[in-house]
Amino acid sequence: MTFAIVIGSYDMPNFVELQLRSLPKIFPGAPILVSDDLSQKSAEIRDIAGAFDAFYVCSNTHRGHFAGDCQDAVNGLAFAEDQKTDLLLKISQRFVLTDPVTREILERYFS
């Protein structure tokens, strides 16, 4: 089973970096997209995504929590389709996965 990951972000580059350090250990080789809601820290978030070879997209204007979350899902679905993966994981910038068993659980339930 192949995975694509979208990390929703807004104004918290340290959390985005934490995700980009953690997720490849659980989902090695999975393409990752950072879907950023425009903020004063967007340039820093873009640079962090680039440093970890993640894809990056940013909204033109700040959308706010709910609309930003919806946009992350839309961006992620288009990304997963483009990457031809079986499953998209939409991860909040503050929800940090740390246990490799996560992948096994997801594969078992979605296979």
N, C-alpha and C positions, 0 to 999 in steps of 0.2 A: 504494500500500500504506500502510495506517495503522498507527501504532505506539502502544502504551501502554507506560509504563515504571514498574517498581517498583524502588525503591532499598531494599535491606535495610539497616537501621541498628541500631547498638548503641553507645551511650556515646561517639560520635565526631562531635560536631556540625560540626567543621571540615571533615571529609570529606564530610558530607552537603551542606554549603554549596558545596563545590567541585563536587560532582556537579550541583547545581542551577544552577550557573553554566555548566558545560560542556555538559550534555546538550541544552539548548534550541538551542545553536548547531549541533548535529549533527542533531537531530530537532525542527525548529521546529514549534510547535503541538501536539506530542505531549503528552497529559496524563501527569502524573507523580504517583505515589503514593510517599510515604515510609512504609515498613512498619517500625515501630520496636519492638525488643524492650526492654521496660521497663528503664530504668537511672536513675541519679541525674541524667543529662543529658537525660532525655526532654522536660522542659518547654522546654529550650533548643532541642532538635531540632524540636519542634512549632512553636516561634516562627519558626525559620529556614524551615521548610516553608511556613508562612503568608506570610512575607515574599516568597517566590518564587512564590506562588499555586499551590503544590503541594498535593495532597491528603495527609492524614496519618491514620494509624491506629497505635495502640499496644496491645501486649498487656497483659493485666491483671497478669501476673506475669512475671518474667524466665524465659525458656524455655531459654536456653543456645544454643550455636552451632548444633548440628544441628537441634534443634526450631525454633529461630528462623528458620533458613534455610527449612525446610519451610513454616512459617507465612507467610513472605514470598511464597513461590510461590502458596500458597492465596489470600492477600490479593490478589496481583497478578492471578491468573486471574479472580477475581470482579470486580476493577476493570476489566480489559480487556473482559470481557463487558459490564459496565455501560456502558462508554464506546463499545462497538460497534466495536472496533478489530480489525484483521486479525492483529496479532502483538503479543505481550507480550515485552518485554525485561526480564529480571531481572538487575539490576546490583548487585554488592556495593558497599558504601560505599567500599571501597579500590581498586576497579577503575575507573580514570578513563579514559573514552574522550576522545580529543582530536582525532582526525582525521576531518573530514567524509566521507571516503571510506567510513567504516564503514557509513553508511546505504546507500550504493550496493551495497556487498558483500552486506549482509543482504537487500536487495531482490532482488538477482540470484539468490541462493540459495533464497529462500523464495517467489519468484513462480512 
